């Protein structure tokens, strides 16, 4: 489904084909970056405006994260490691103008989730070891 979105200040906007699956990531980097779990939806065919306001940060050997240089809004998480997932991008759910019709389908790093919260419902829950087996580049 095609959706539009923007950062908090509106300097960066986008249109993309997204979802319908929503993921929550509980890894330490996502929680530090997002102030809690990162809720993201897979985005394809991203078309940006305000690209000069996007700053990309290499956050691990296999991924990068981006934010707006004007307001600091988290924009996306993108896989960079070679392989079948290279280029896969998740945009932050909160950026979307229309946040309806998504289903929380997966929780990443479930074994790193703090005890302070629990998300309702049943879905695929992936441990740190499982994530590393799927995405971490070989050493």
Biotite code that builds the C-alpha atoms (Angstrom):
import biotite.structure as struc

atoms = struc.array([
    struc.Atom([0.000, 0.000, 0.000], chain_id="A", res_id=1, res_name="UNK", atom_name="CA", element="C"),
    struc.Atom([1.338, 3.437, -0.885], chain_id="A", res_id=2, res_name="UNK", atom_name="CA", element="C"),
    struc.Atom([1.770, 5.817, 2.032], chain_id="A", res_id=3, res_name="UNK", atom_name="CA", element="C"),
    struc.Atom([3.238, 9.255, 2.607], chain_id="A", res_id=4, res_name="UNK", atom_name="CA", element="C"),
    struc.Atom([5.178, 10.418, 5.606], chain_id="A", res_id=5, res_name="UNK", atom_name="CA", element="C"),
    struc.Atom([7.299, 13.193, 7.022], chain_id="A", res_id=6, res_name="UNK", atom_name="CA", element="C"),
    struc.Atom([9.599, 14.081, 9.856], chain_id="A", res_id=7, res_name="UNK", atom_name="CA", element="C"),
    struc.Atom([8.463, 16.240, 12.773], chain_id="A", res_id=8, res_name="UNK", atom_name="CA", element="C"),
    struc.Atom([9.421, 19.539, 11.136], chain_id="A", res_id=9, res_name="UNK", atom_name="CA", element="C"),
    struc.Atom([8.388, 18.540, 7.591], chain_id="A", res_id=10, res_name="UNK", atom_name="CA", element="C"),
    struc.Atom([11.824, 19.181, 6.064], chain_id="A", res_id=11, res_name="UNK", atom_name="CA", element="C"),
    struc.Atom([11.951, 15.537, 4.929], chain_id="A", res_id=12, res_name="UNK", atom_name="CA", element="C"),
    struc.Atom([8.959, 13.886, 3.278], chain_id="A", res_id=13, res_name="UNK", atom_name="CA", element="C"),
    struc.Atom([8.514, 10.623, 1.425], chain_id="A", res_id=14, res_name="UNK", atom_name="CA", element="C"),
    struc.Atom([6.177, 8.366, -0.473], chain_id="A", res_id=15, res_name="UNK", atom_name="CA", element="C"),
    struc.Atom([6.666, 4.588, -0.350], chain_id="A", res_id=16, res_name="UNK", atom_name="CA", element="C"),
    struc.Atom([5.038, 1.230, -0.783], chain_id="A", res_id=17, res_name="UNK", atom_name="CA", element="C"),
    struc.Atom([4.802, -0.134, 2.776], chain_id="A", res_id=18, res_name="UNK", atom_name="CA", element="C"),
    struc.Atom([3.636, -3.007, 4.971], chain_id="A", res_id=19, res_name="UNK", atom_name="CA", element="C"),
    struc.Atom([1.247, -4.384, 5.998], chain_id="A", res_id=20, res_name="UNK", atom_name="CA", element="C"),
    struc.Atom([3.549, -6.020, 8.555], chain_id="A", res_id=21, res_name="UNK", atom_name="CA", element="C"),
    struc.Atom([4.790, -3.936, 11.464], chain_id="A", res_id=22, res_name="UNK", atom_name="CA", element="C"),
    struc.Atom([7.861, -4.961, 13.456], chain_id="A", res_id=23, res_name="UNK", atom_name="CA", element="C"),
    struc.Atom([9.082, -3.926, 16.880], chain_id="A", res_id=24, res_name="UNK", atom_name="CA", element="C"),
    struc.Atom([12.782, -4.088, 17.716], chain_id="A", res_id=25, res_name="UNK", atom_name="CA", element="C"),
    struc.Atom([13.942, -4.294, 21.326], chain_id="A", res_id=26, res_name="UNK", atom_name="CA", element="C"),
    struc.Atom([17.718, -4.266, 20.725], chain_id="A", res_id=27, res_name="UNK", atom_name="CA", element="C"),
    struc.Atom([19.743, -1.814, 22.778], chain_id="A", res_id=28, res_name="UNK", atom_name="CA", element="C"),
    struc.Atom([20.577, 0.349, 19.756], chain_id="A", res_id=29, res_name="UNK", atom_name="CA", element="C"),
    struc.Atom([16.937, 0.697, 18.689], chain_id="A", res_id=30, res_name="UNK", atom_name="CA", element="C"),
    struc.Atom([15.810, 1.485, 22.238], chain_id="A", res_id=31, res_name="UNK", atom_name="CA", element="C"),
    struc.Atom([18.515, 4.153, 22.562], chain_id="A", res_id=32, res_name="UNK", atom_name="CA", element="C"),
    struc.Atom([17.717, 5.537, 19.083], chain_id="A", res_id=33, res_name="UNK", atom_name="CA", element="C"),
    struc.Atom([13.928, 5.525, 19.452], chain_id="A", res_id=34, res_name="UNK", atom_name="CA", element="C"),
    struc.Atom([13.560, 5.975, 23.218], chain_id="A", res_id=35, res_name="UNK", atom_name="CA", element="C"),
    struc.Atom([11.779, 2.598, 23.374], chain_id="A", res_id=36, res_name="UNK", atom_name="CA", element="C"),
    struc.Atom([11.194, -0.176, 20.874], chain_id="A", res_id=37, res_name="UNK", atom_name="CA", element="C"),
    struc.Atom([11.561, 0.889, 17.250], chain_id="A", res_id=38, res_name="UNK", atom_name="CA", element="C"),
    struc.Atom([8.299, 0.313, 15.396], chain_id="A", res_id=39, res_name="UNK", atom_name="CA", element="C"),
    struc.Atom([9.031, 0.036, 11.695], chain_id="A", res_id=40, res_name="UNK", atom_name="CA", element="C"),
    struc.Atom([7.336, -0.980, 8.465], chain_id="A", res_id=41, res_name="UNK", atom_name="CA", element="C"),
    struc.Atom([9.102, -2.300, 5.386], chain_id="A", res_id=42, res_name="UNK", atom_name="CA", element="C"),
    struc.Atom([9.296, 0.403, 2.719], chain_id="A", res_id=43, res_name="UNK", atom_name="CA", element="C"),
    struc.Atom([9.997, -0.093, -0.978], chain_id="A", res_id=44, res_name="UNK", atom_name="CA", element="C"),
    struc.Atom([10.157, 2.395, -3.833], chain_id="A", res_id=45, res_name="UNK", atom_name="CA", element="C"),
    struc.Atom([10.998, 5.236, -1.455], chain_id="A", res_id=46, res_name="UNK", atom_name="CA", element="C"),
    struc.Atom([10.809, 8.678, -3.014], chain_id="A", res_id=47, res_name="UNK", atom_name="CA", element="C"),
    struc.Atom([12.212, 11.448, -0.811], chain_id="A", res_id=48, res_name="UNK", atom_name="CA", element="C"),
    struc.Atom([12.040, 15.226, -0.737], chain_id="A", res_id=49, res_name="UNK", atom_name="CA", element="C"),
    struc.Atom([14.477, 17.122, 1.447], chain_id="A", res_id=50, res_name="UNK", atom_name="CA", element="C"),
    struc.Atom([17.228, 14.557, 0.925], chain_id="A", res_id=51, res_name="UNK", atom_name="CA", element="C"),
    struc.Atom([19.811, 17.211, 1.824], chain_id="A", res_id=52, res_name="UNK", atom_name="CA", element="C"),
    struc.Atom([18.358, 17.113, 5.381], chain_id="A", res_id=53, res_name="UNK", atom_name="CA", element="C"),
    struc.Atom([18.874, 13.345, 5.771], chain_id="A", res_id=54, res_name="UNK", atom_name="CA", element="C"),
    struc.Atom([21.928, 12.235, 7.742], chain_id="A", res_id=55, res_name="UNK", atom_name="CA", element="C"),
    struc.Atom([22.878, 8.553, 7.637], chain_id="A", res_id=56, res_name="UNK", atom_name="CA", element="C"),
    struc.Atom([24.745, 6.883, 10.502], chain_id="A", res_id=57, res_name="UNK", atom_name="CA", element="C"),
    struc.Atom([26.433, 3.473, 10.167], chain_id="A", res_id=58, res_name="UNK", atom_name="CA", element="C"),
    struc.Atom([25.228, 1.851, 13.378], chain_id="A", res_id=59, res_name="UNK", atom_name="CA", element="C"),
    struc.Atom([26.571, -1.692, 12.914], chain_id="A", res_id=60, res_name="UNK", atom_name="CA", element="C"),
    struc.Atom([28.570, -3.761, 10.424], chain_id="A", res_id=61, res_name="UNK", atom_name="CA", element="C"),
    struc.Atom([25.324, -4.651, 8.646], chain_id="A", res_id=62, res_name="UNK", atom_name="CA", element="C"),
    struc.Atom([22.995, -1.652, 8.964], chain_id="A", res_id=63, res_name="UNK", atom_name="CA", element="C"),
    struc.Atom([22.585, 2.097, 8.986], chain_id="A", res_id=64, res_name="UNK", atom_name="CA", element="C"),
    struc.Atom([20.043, 4.482, 10.483], chain_id="A", res_id=65, res_name="UNK", atom_name="CA", element="C"),
    struc.Atom([18.969, 7.906, 9.316], chain_id="A", res_id=66, res_name="UNK", atom_name="CA", element="C"),
    struc.Atom([17.544, 11.046, 10.872], chain_id="A", res_id=67, res_name="UNK", atom_name="CA", element="C"),
    struc.Atom([16.477, 14.552, 9.890], chain_id="A", res_id=68, res_name="UNK", atom_name="CA", element="C"),
    struc.Atom([19.240, 17.089, 10.499], chain_id="A", res_id=69, res_name="UNK", atom_name="CA", element="C"),
    struc.Atom([16.661, 19.808, 11.262], chain_id="A", res_id=70, res_name="UNK", atom_name="CA", element="C"),
    struc.Atom([14.439, 18.181, 13.896], chain_id="A", res_id=71, res_name="UNK", atom_name="CA", element="C"),
    struc.Atom([16.232, 14.918, 14.722], chain_id="A", res_id=72, res_name="UNK", atom_name="CA", element="C"),
    struc.Atom([13.327, 12.641, 13.776], chain_id="A", res_id=73, res_name="UNK", atom_name="CA", element="C"),
    struc.Atom([14.297, 9.014, 13.186], chain_id="A", res_id=74, res_name="UNK", atom_name="CA", element="C"),
    struc.Atom([13.636, 8.230, 9.540], chain_id="A", res_id=75, res_name="UNK", atom_name="CA", element="C"),
    struc.Atom([14.731, 4.740, 8.597], chain_id="A", res_id=76, res_name="UNK", atom_name="CA", element="C"),
    struc.Atom([16.773, 1.640, 9.313], chain_id="A", res_id=77, res_name="UNK", atom_name="CA", element="C"),
    struc.Atom([18.454, 0.018, 6.283], chain_id="A", res_id=78, res_name="UNK", atom_name="CA", element="C"),
    struc.Atom([20.376, -3.238, 5.877], chain_id="A", res_id=79, res_name="UNK", atom_name="CA", element="C"),
    struc.Atom([23.779, -2.711, 4.248], chain_id="A", res_id=80, res_name="UNK", atom_name="CA", element="C"),
    struc.Atom([25.453, -6.126, 4.491], chain_id="A", res_id=81, res_name="UNK", atom_name="CA", element="C"),
    struc.Atom([25.815, -8.097, 1.300], chain_id="A", res_id=82, res_name="UNK", atom_name="CA", element="C"),
    struc.Atom([23.215, -10.780, 0.818], chain_id="A", res_id=83, res_name="UNK", atom_name="CA", element="C"),
    struc.Atom([19.505, -11.194, 0.232], chain_id="A", res_id=84, res_name="UNK", atom_name="CA", element="C"),
    struc.Atom([18.505, -8.488, 2.738], chain_id="A", res_id=85, res_name="UNK", atom_name="CA", element="C"),
    struc.Atom([20.856, -5.775, 1.457], chain_id="A", res_id=86, res_name="UNK", atom_name="CA", element="C"),
    struc.Atom([18.926, -2.550, 0.943], chain_id="A", res_id=87, res_name="UNK", atom_name="CA", element="C"),
    struc.Atom([15.894, -3.678, 2.964], chain_id="A", res_id=88, res_name="UNK", atom_name="CA", element="C"),
    struc.Atom([14.549, -0.527, 4.604], chain_id="A", res_id=89, res_name="UNK", atom_name="CA", element="C"),
    struc.Atom([12.127, 0.036, 7.466], chain_id="A", res_id=90, res_name="UNK", atom_name="CA", element="C"),
    struc.Atom([10.646, 3.474, 8.040], chain_id="A", res_id=91, res_name="UNK", atom_name="CA", element="C"),
    struc.Atom([9.445, 4.548, 11.460], chain_id="A", res_id=92, res_name="UNK", atom_name="CA", element="C"),
    struc.Atom([5.709, 3.956, 11.823], chain_id="A", res_id=93, res_name="UNK", atom_name="CA", element="C"),
    struc.Atom([5.247, 7.342, 13.483], chain_id="A", res_id=94, res_name="UNK", atom_name="CA", element="C"),
    struc.Atom([6.317, 9.163, 10.316], chain_id="A", res_id=95, res_name="UNK", atom_name="CA", element="C"),
    struc.Atom([3.371, 7.900, 8.287], chain_id="A", res_id=96, res_name="UNK", atom_name="CA", element="C"),
    struc.Atom([0.410, 10.184, 7.707], chain_id="A", res_id=97, res_name="UNK", atom_name="CA", element="C"),
    struc.Atom([-1.897, 7.140, 7.741], chain_id="A", res_id=98, res_name="UNK", atom_name="CA", element="C"),
    struc.Atom([-0.930, 4.551, 10.365], chain_id="A", res_id=99, res_name="UNK", atom_name="CA", element="C"),
    struc.Atom([-3.964, 2.287, 9.904], chain_id="A", res_id=100, res_name="UNK", atom_name="CA", element="C"),
    struc.Atom([-4.144, -1.284, 8.577], chain_id="A", res_id=101, res_name="UNK", atom_name="CA", element="C"),
    struc.Atom([-0.843, -2.518, 10.015], chain_id="A", res_id=102, res_name="UNK", atom_name="CA", element="C"),
    struc.Atom([-0.447, -5.673, 12.060], chain_id="A", res_id=103, res_name="UNK", atom_name="CA", element="C"),
    struc.Atom([2.358, -6.215, 14.561], chain_id="A", res_id=104, res_name="UNK", atom_name="CA", element="C"),
    struc.Atom([3.874, -9.319, 12.975], chain_id="A", res_id=105, res_name="UNK", atom_name="CA", element="C"),
    struc.Atom([7.317, -9.630, 14.563], chain_id="A", res_id=106, res_name="UNK", atom_name="CA", element="C"),
    struc.Atom([9.362, -8.642, 17.602], chain_id="A", res_id=107, res_name="UNK", atom_name="CA", element="C"),
    struc.Atom([13.137, -8.598, 17.117], chain_id="A", res_id=108, res_name="UNK", atom_name="CA", element="C"),
    struc.Atom([15.620, -9.167, 19.982], chain_id="A", res_id=109, res_name="UNK", atom_name="CA", element="C"),
    struc.Atom([12.814, -10.393, 22.242], chain_id="A", res_id=110, res_name="UNK", atom_name="CA", element="C"),
    struc.Atom([15.390, -11.602, 24.789], chain_id="A", res_id=111, res_name="UNK", atom_name="CA", element="C"),
    struc.Atom([16.686, -8.009, 25.118], chain_id="A", res_id=112, res_name="UNK", atom_name="CA", element="C"),
    struc.Atom([13.242, -6.489, 25.841], chain_id="A", res_id=113, res_name="UNK", atom_name="CA", element="C"),
    struc.Atom([13.182, -4.730, 29.226], chain_id="A", res_id=114, res_name="UNK", atom_name="CA", element="C"),
    struc.Atom([10.750, -6.038, 31.833], chain_id="A", res_id=115, res_name="UNK", atom_name="CA", element="C"),
    struc.Atom([9.010, -2.632, 31.979], chain_id="A", res_id=116, res_name="UNK", atom_name="CA", element="C"),
    struc.Atom([6.670, -3.319, 29.046], chain_id="A", res_id=117, res_name="UNK", atom_name="CA", element="C"),
    struc.Atom([5.029, -6.139, 27.112], chain_id="A", res_id=118, res_name="UNK", atom_name="CA", element="C"),
    struc.Atom([3.230, -5.912, 23.794], chain_id="A", res_id=119, res_name="UNK", atom_name="CA", element="C"),
    struc.Atom([-0.121, -7.684, 23.585], chain_id="A", res_id=120, res_name="UNK", atom_name="CA", element="C"),
    struc.Atom([-0.933, -10.457, 21.141], chain_id="A", res_id=121, res_name="UNK", atom_name="CA", element="C"),
    struc.Atom([0.795, -13.394, 19.516], chain_id="A", res_id=122, res_name="UNK", atom_name="CA", element="C"),
    struc.Atom([3.402, -12.946, 16.817], chain_id="A", res_id=123, res_name="UNK", atom_name="CA", element="C"),
    struc.Atom([6.819, -14.218, 15.724], chain_id="A", res_id=124, res_name="UNK", atom_name="CA", element="C"),
    struc.Atom([9.419, -13.426, 18.407], chain_id="A", res_id=125, res_name="UNK", atom_name="CA", element="C"),
    struc.Atom([13.067, -13.527, 17.353], chain_id="A", res_id=126, res_name="UNK", atom_name="CA", element="C"),
    struc.Atom([16.005, -13.780, 19.783], chain_id="A", res_id=127, res_name="UNK", atom_name="CA", element="C"),
    struc.Atom([19.376, -12.056, 19.475], chain_id="A", res_id=128, res_name="UNK", atom_name="CA", element="C"),
    struc.Atom([21.040, -15.341, 18.466], chain_id="A", res_id=129, res_name="UNK", atom_name="CA", element="C"),
    struc.Atom([18.460, -15.855, 15.721], chain_id="A", res_id=130, res_name="UNK", atom_name="CA", element="C"),
    struc.Atom([18.956, -12.298, 14.434], chain_id="A", res_id=131, res_name="UNK", atom_name="CA", element="C"),
    struc.Atom([22.729, -12.732, 14.348], chain_id="A", res_id=132, res_name="UNK", atom_name="CA", element="C"),
    struc.Atom([22.361, -16.013, 12.452], chain_id="A", res_id=133, res_name="UNK", atom_name="CA", element="C"),
    struc.Atom([20.138, -14.292, 9.878], chain_id="A", res_id=134, res_name="UNK", atom_name="CA", element="C"),
    struc.Atom([21.877, -10.957, 9.341], chain_id="A", res_id=135, res_name="UNK", atom_name="CA", element="C"),
    struc.Atom([25.346, -10.614, 10.876], chain_id="A", res_id=136, res_name="UNK", atom_name="CA", element="C"),
    struc.Atom([28.115, -10.832, 8.273], chain_id="A", res_id=137, res_name="UNK", atom_name="CA", element="C"),
    struc.Atom([30.539, -13.738, 8.744], chain_id="A", res_id=138, res_name="UNK", atom_name="CA", element="C"),
    struc.Atom([33.698, -12.858, 10.639], chain_id="A", res_id=139, res_name="UNK", atom_name="CA", element="C"),
])
